[in-house]
């Protein structure tokens, strides 16, 4: 059981945050928190555990995006919802994953000429 191994290994000296799965609530050993890794969803809120936002999702080899690139205003609004959630774990999925089309950090070499960071 992964949750048990990580919980025991931490010896209560560091946080254990695991990706949730079907039935995670019934695990005998519960980590400190759970998160959902799902960059194809603009917002993922696991109440009492984590809140994640994604700017868009399109693998480099995909013809169509699973989550079209969000506008800057929509992404900012989602980030504000994340902050307002008060969850201990707040994640941007992902910060710099260029191969998934989810990057939000500046990259002058790949710039699109727009102010909303649409790279591709």
N, C-alpha and C positions, 0 to 999 in steps of 0.2 A: 504494500500500500504506500503510494508515493507521499501522501499527506503525513502519514505516520513517520516515515523515514526522515522527511525534512523537519518535521516538528521535533523529533528526538535529536537530530543532528544540530539543530539550532541551540539547544540547551537554554532556551529563553534569552539568548544573547543577541539575536538579530531577528528581524521580521521575516516571516515566511508568507509569501503571497503567491498563490497558485492560480493557474488558469482553470476556470470552472468547467464542469462537465455535467452531463445528465446524472442526477442523483447526488450532487456535491453536498447538499444540505444534510444528507443522512450519513456522511462519513463519520466514523467513530473519532478519528483525530481530525480536528479542524485547524487549519492554518490561521494566522492572524487575520488574513483577508483573502478574498477571491477576486479575480478580475476576468473579464472576457476579452480575448484577443479577436477582434472582428473589425478590421479596418474597412470592410465593405458596408458597414453601418456608420452613419454620421455621428450617432450618439449611442453609447452602451452604458446603462446605469444598473449596477448590481447593488441594490439598496442595502445600506449598512456595510458595504465593502469597498466599492470603487466606482469611478465614473471615467469613461474614456470618450474621446472625440477623435474623429478622423476627417481630414480635409478632402478625401476622395480616395478611390481605389481602382487601379487599372494596372494589372501586371503587364510588363513590357511585351509579352507575347499575345496579349488579348486584343481582339479587334474592338470590342465594346467595353467600356468601363462598368464595373459592378456598382460603383458609386461614382457618378460623374463629379468632377472637381467642383467643390463648393465655392460660391462667391466669397469674397473676403468678409462681407457683412454677415453672411450666414455662419461662416466658421467662427467669427468673433462672437456672435450671439451664442453659439454652442459652447464656446470656451467659457463665456459668462455663466451659462447654466451649470457647467461643470464646477466652477468656483462656488456658485451659490449652493450647490448640493451639499457642501461641507464634508464630503467623503474624505477619509484620510488618504486614499490612493486616487490620485487624479492623473490620468495618462493621456498623452497625445499619441495616437496610434497611426503612424509612427512619425518620429521627428525627422528622420533622415533616410527613409527607405525609398531611394530613387527607383528601384526596380518594381516597386508596387505603386508608384505614382502618388505616394503619400507624403513626400517631403514638404516641409514648411520652412526650412532654413534657407537663407539666400544662397544662390549659386550663380554668380555672374557669368560663368562660362556657358550655362544652359538657359540663360534668361530668355523670356518670351517677348520682352518689350512692353509688358502690361504691368500695372501696379498690383494685380491680384495674384501674382506668383504662379501663373499657369505655365508649367514647363512640360516639355515632351518631345 
